[in-house]
Amino acid sequence: MPAEPPKGAAPGKGAAKKCPICGKPANEASKPFCSERCRDVDLNRWLSGSYVVPGRPEADEDAD
């Protein structure tokens, strides 16, 4: 007998994705978030500088 998929998961698609902000199941209309509120929280974190994508260290132009 095959194992049942996790609760809330679509058959044959594995586990349901969780909202990266609160951990609730993602809503189709707001993917990958569960709601517009969590989507707005994430956008605010990007715009306020809470999230940062690391880059290469800047070279010191004065070091001759």
C-alpha positions as CSV (number, residue, x, y, z in Angstrom):
1,M,0.0,0.0,0.0
2,P,1.6,3.4,-1.0
3,A,2.2,6.1,1.6
4,E,-0.3,8.9,1.7
5,P,0.9,12.4,0.7
6,P,1.3,15.0,3.4
7,K,-1.8,16.7,4.5
8,G,-2.6,19.7,2.2
9,A,-0.2,18.4,-0.6
10,A,-1.4,17.9,-4.1
11,P,-1.3,14.3,-5.2
12,G,1.9,13.4,-6.9
13,K,3.5,16.8,-6.2
14,G,5.2,16.1,-2.8
15,A,4.9,18.3,0.2
16,A,3.0,21.6,0.0
17,K,5.3,24.6,0.0
18,K,5.3,26.7,3.2
19,C,5.2,30.5,3.5
20,P,8.8,31.7,4.1
21,I,7.5,34.4,6.5
22,C,5.1,32.5,8.8
23,G,5.3,28.8,7.8
24,K,1.7,28.4,6.9
25,P,0.8,26.6,3.6
26,A,1.3,28.8,0.5
27,N,-1.8,30.3,-1.1
28,E,-2.0,29.9,-4.9
29,A,-2.9,33.6,-5.4
30,S,0.1,34.8,-3.2
31,K,2.7,32.2,-4.0
32,P,5.2,31.6,-2.4
33,F,3.4,33.3,0.5
34,C,0.2,32.4,2.4
35,S,-1.3,35.9,2.1
36,E,-0.9,39.4,0.8
37,R,0.2,40.4,4.4
38,C,3.2,38.1,4.3
39,R,4.0,39.2,0.8
40,D,4.0,42.8,2.0
41,V,6.1,41.9,5.0
42,D,8.7,40.4,2.7
43,L,8.7,43.4,0.3
44,N,9.2,45.7,3.3
45,R,12.1,43.7,4.5
46,W,13.8,44.0,1.0
47,L,13.0,47.7,0.8
48,S,14.2,48.6,4.3
49,G,17.5,46.7,3.8
50,S,16.8,43.8,6.2
51,Y,17.6,41.4,3.4
52,V,20.9,41.8,1.7
53,V,22.4,39.9,-1.3
54,P,26.1,39.5,-0.6
55,G,28.5,40.7,-3.3
56,R,32.2,40.9,-3.8
57,P,34.1,43.1,-1.4
58,E,34.8,46.6,-2.9
59,A,38.4,47.3,-3.7
60,D,39.9,50.2,-1.8
61,E,40.7,52.8,-4.5
62,D,42.9,54.8,-2.1
63,A,45.3,51.9,-1.5
64,D,48.1,52.7,-3.9
